[in-house]
Amino acid sequence: MATTPTSTGVLDRDPIENQEAPVKKDRTHWLYIMVIIAVVAGAAIGLMAPDVGKALKPLGTGFVALIKMIIAPVNVVVTP
């Protein structure tokens, strides 16, 4: 009975198998950053230029509506 030789040389290894998968950031990470930036910008505008802040109220209302639209499906999926 013949046996086939097995080699454990460097060339026999799969190079893709030994590589680690690249770490990807979650997409929601950017959402948190955008919300924090918006809150800080809104507070700064409200303190430095209250009239401009009042004029930007529709933009803020739209922003809050968009956030609610994103959070609503998450709430339905997470809640048992």
C-alpha atoms as a printed R data frame, in Angstrom:
   type eleno elety resid chain resno       x      y      z
1  ATOM     1    CA   MET     A     1   0.000  0.000  0.000
2  ATOM     2    CA   ALA     A     2   1.428  3.356 -1.033
3  ATOM     3    CA   THR     A     3   1.231  6.381  1.174
4  ATOM     4    CA   THR     A     4   1.258  9.919 -0.079
5  ATOM     5    CA   PRO     A     5   3.793 12.176  1.533
6  ATOM     6    CA   THR     A     6   2.424 15.159  3.402
7  ATOM     7    CA   SER     A     7   4.369 18.345  3.647
8  ATOM     8    CA   THR     A     8   4.063 21.050  6.283
9  ATOM     9    CA   GLY     A     9   6.194 23.526  4.426
10 ATOM    10    CA   VAL     A    10   5.498 27.249  4.188
11 ATOM    11    CA   LEU     A    11   4.256 26.970  0.619
12 ATOM    12    CA   ASP     A    12   1.547 24.484  1.602
13 ATOM    13    CA   ARG     A    13  -0.285 26.922  3.882
14 ATOM    14    CA   ASP     A    14  -3.136 29.060  2.649
15 ATOM    15    CA   PRO     A    15  -2.043 32.716  2.992
16 ATOM    16    CA   ILE     A    16  -5.625 33.930  3.346
17 ATOM    17    CA   GLU     A    17  -6.301 31.525  6.208
18 ATOM    18    CA   ASN     A    18  -3.543 33.066  8.328
19 ATOM    19    CA   GLN     A    19  -4.677 36.673  7.893
20 ATOM    20    CA   GLU     A    20  -6.842 38.342 10.488
21 ATOM    21    CA   ALA     A    21 -10.077 39.922  9.369
22 ATOM    22    CA   PRO     A    22  -9.954 43.719  9.238
23 ATOM    23    CA   VAL     A    23 -11.786 45.412 12.084
24 ATOM    24    CA   LYS     A    24 -14.771 47.385 10.823
25 ATOM    25    CA   LYS     A    25 -16.507 50.089 12.805
26 ATOM    26    CA   ASP     A    26 -20.217 49.784 13.234
27 ATOM    27    CA   ARG     A    27 -22.210 52.167 11.037
28 ATOM    28    CA   THR     A    28 -24.170 53.411 14.026
29 ATOM    29    CA   HIS     A    29 -20.927 54.750 15.478
30 ATOM    30    CA   TRP     A    30 -21.131 57.643 13.014
31 ATOM    31    CA   LEU     A    31 -24.734 58.323 14.015
32 ATOM    32    CA   TYR     A    32 -23.683 58.893 17.622
33 ATOM    33    CA   ILE     A    33 -20.930 61.241 16.521
34 ATOM    34    CA   MET     A    34 -23.314 63.223 14.292
35 ATOM    35    CA   VAL     A    35 -25.859 63.560 17.105
36 ATOM    36    CA   ILE     A    36 -23.216 64.832 19.527
37 ATOM    37    CA   ILE     A    37 -21.931 67.343 16.953
38 ATOM    38    CA   ALA     A    38 -25.487 68.546 16.271
39 ATOM    39    CA   VAL     A    39 -26.214 69.010 19.975
40 ATOM    40    CA   VAL     A    40 -23.000 70.954 20.547
41 ATOM    41    CA   ALA     A    41 -23.562 73.088 17.436
42 ATOM    42    CA   GLY     A    42 -27.171 73.788 18.442
43 ATOM    43    CA   ALA     A    43 -26.161 74.826 21.939
44 ATOM    44    CA   ALA     A    44 -23.377 77.060 20.612
45 ATOM    45    CA   ILE     A    45 -25.674 78.771 18.095
46 ATOM    46    CA   GLY     A    46 -28.380 79.194 20.736
47 ATOM    47    CA   LEU     A    47 -25.941 80.859 23.133
48 ATOM    48    CA   MET     A    48 -24.085 83.047 20.641
49 ATOM    49    CA   ALA     A    49 -26.894 83.997 18.254
50 ATOM    50    CA   PRO     A    50 -30.373 83.317 19.672
51 ATOM    51    CA   ASP     A    51 -32.146 84.869 16.670
52 ATOM    52    CA   VAL     A    52 -30.354 82.520 14.296
53 ATOM    53    CA   GLY     A    53 -31.284 79.639 16.600
54 ATOM    54    CA   LYS     A    54 -34.951 80.583 16.377
55 ATOM    55    CA   ALA     A    55 -34.707 80.756 12.582
56 ATOM    56    CA   LEU     A    56 -33.191 77.245 12.516
57 ATOM    57    CA   LYS     A    57 -36.085 75.701 14.480
58 ATOM    58    CA   PRO     A    58 -37.530 73.872 11.403
59 ATOM    59    CA   LEU     A    59 -34.120 72.289 10.813
60 ATOM    60    CA   GLY     A    60 -33.994 71.071 14.420
61 ATOM    61    CA   THR     A    61 -37.541 69.742 14.240
62 ATOM    62    CA   GLY     A    62 -36.690 67.847 11.052
63 ATOM    63    CA   PHE     A    63 -33.544 66.441 12.647
64 ATOM    64    CA   VAL     A    64 -35.490 65.142 15.640
65 ATOM    65    CA   ALA     A    65 -38.069 63.590 13.283
66 ATOM    66    CA   LEU     A    66 -35.279 61.792 11.398
67 ATOM    67    CA   ILE     A    67 -33.815 60.453 14.640
68 ATOM    68    CA   LYS     A    68 -37.245 59.190 15.714
69 ATOM    69    CA   MET     A    69 -37.643 57.527 12.332
70 ATOM    70    CA   ILE     A    70 -34.339 55.688 12.807
71 ATOM    71    CA   ILE     A    71 -34.998 54.707 16.434
72 ATOM    72    CA   ALA     A    72 -38.597 53.472 15.938
73 ATOM    73    CA   PRO     A    73 -37.677 50.292 13.983
74 ATOM    74    CA   VAL     A    74 -34.894 49.513 16.458
75 ATOM    75    CA   ASN     A    75 -37.362 49.823 19.335
76 ATOM    76    CA   VAL     A    76 -39.803 47.426 17.643
77 ATOM    77    CA   VAL     A    77 -37.105 44.848 16.914
78 ATOM    78    CA   VAL     A    78 -35.509 44.978 20.375
79 ATOM    79    CA   THR     A    79 -38.720 45.007 22.420
80 ATOM    80    CA   PRO     A    80 -40.073 41.457 22.893
